[in-house]
Amino acid sequence: MKSVGETIKEIRKMKNLRQRDFSTLSQASIASIESSKRNITIDKLQSFLDDINMSLREFEYIRNDYELLPSDKLFYNFTKTKNSIDRLSGITLTEDINMHLKEYPNDFIAYAMKIIEQVFIKISQEQSYQVNSPESFEIWSILYNRQSWTYQEIFIMSKLFYVYPFEIASQVIKRIEKEMNRYLDFLKEINFDCTFYLNVGKYFIHNNDLATAKDYLEKALPLCQEYDKIILEIDIYAHLLIIKYLKGNKSIEKKILEQIDLYYKINRPMLAEDLKNDWIMFFKNRTEEGNSNEYQKRQ
């Protein structure tokens, strides 16, 4: 990784700027910083970035030779992995996390990502979300009394809430909603709010609270349309139809199968199989009053 001064010099030359072309940094100051004879304060660095219209995030990307920082790269790969079906990517990610933790054993976010990957392996093996994961409760106990959470901590909890008993999961969901309001414009490419509302909606269907499930799915739908996330949109429509089915409209089954078929038509067979398996395993033979699967509300 280049020094801050080296990076400033590289960007200044990239922009065809002279050392005296900055609003709050003199030519002498810039020269000293670029030669690493003096450090730069965060305020002065931000002023430099304002002058060249560049984010700190991009500055650090250039500083790291046009690569994400290892911890950022790990987190981005984690956000892109669909844990429930893409186990090959999950295995690769777990290996990367383990290597990272050997070098940075106190990295809480990396540790939490490792626990989530372990949870999904258990879910896959046991075909149930009622898995034993004391480490997940440890993560919640660490974050519970925090006054606020970072973006990465919010994202981590959005992947863990459904393994907790219903009462705790409901608390976590409310806390995530509160915390994420401050971050809605941050890293929008992850489309966190859309995915979160969809997963919460599905969670409440599994726990037979169909009215709440519908509310969350209807929050997710316009966001997915805004972000042009057709894959998520199909999933939302399928689960809105499942709610109607569970309320007694059995004729809706054909439309549910049509949503599954849409995944095949857009060449997403793994998503089609995942949705079909959930439909058969958890919903097809279930009624609104007779929820007998393992997603029942837990004490």
Residue, then its C-alpha position, 0 to 999 in steps of 0.5 A: m500500500k502506498s503512503v498517503g503522501e504518495t497517493i496525494k501526489e499520484i492523484r494530483k498528477m492524474k488531475n494535472l494540478r499543481q501543488r499550489d492549486f488547493s484551497t486550504l493546503s499551501q504549496a509547501s504543505i503539499a510538498s512536505i506531505e507528498s514527500s512524507k516529511r509531515n503527516i496530514t490531518i483528516d480535516k486537511l485530507q477531506s479538504f484535498l478530496d473536496d477540491i478534487n471531488m473524490s470520496l475517501r473510499e476511492f482515495e483508499y482504493i487508489r492508495n491500495d493499488y486499485e484494489l479493495l482493502p482485504s477486509d472490505k473485499l471479504f465483506y463485499n464477497f460475503t454480501k454477494t454470496k447467496n448462502s442458502i444455495d451457493r455452497l461452493s462460493g460459501i466454502t471458498l468464502t469460509e476459507d478466505i475468512n479463516m485465512h483473514l482471521k489468522e492474520y487479524p484474529n480480533d476482527f469481529i466482523a470477519y468472525a461473525m461472517k464465519i459464524i454465519e457461514q457455519v450456521f448455513i452449513k448446519i441449515s443445509q445439513e439438517q434441512s432446518y433453521q432450528v440449529n444450535s449456534p451458541e456463537s450466534f447468541e454471543i454475537w447478539s449479546i455483544l451488540y445488544n447493549r451497543q448504543s448504535w451499530t456500524y453498517q457491517e454490524i447491521f448487515i451481519m445481524s440481518k443474516l442471523f436474526y432468523v436463527y434466534p427464538f421468535e421473541i429475540a428475532s423480533q427484537v433484532i428485526k426492530r433494531i435493524e430497522k432502526e439502525m439502517n435508517r442512517y445508512l440507506d444512502f450508504l453502499k446502495e449497490i448492495n441494495f440492503d433494504c430491499t433484501f432485508y425486507l424480503n427476508v423478514g417477510k419470508y421469516f414471518i410467513h414461516n412463523n405464520d404471521l401472514a399480515t406482518a409478512k405481507d407488510y414487509l414484502e410490500k415494502a420490499l417490492p417497490l425497492c426491488q423495482e427501483y433497483d431493477k432486481i428482477i430476481l428478488e422481485i420474482d421471489i417477492y411475488a412468489h411469497l405474496l402468492i404463498i400468503k394467499y395460498l395459506k389463507g385458503n386460496k388453493s387455486i393460486e398454486k398454479k401462479i406460484l409454480e409460474q413464478i418458480d418457472l420464471y427462474y428457469k426461463i431467465n437461466r437461474p435453475m438454482l434459484a428455481e430449485d431453492l424456491k420449489n423446495d421451500w414451496i414443497m417442504f414448508f408451504k404446499n401442505r400447510t394451512e393458515e391455522g395448521n402450521s406444523n413445520e419447524y418454523q413455528k414460533r419458538q419459546 
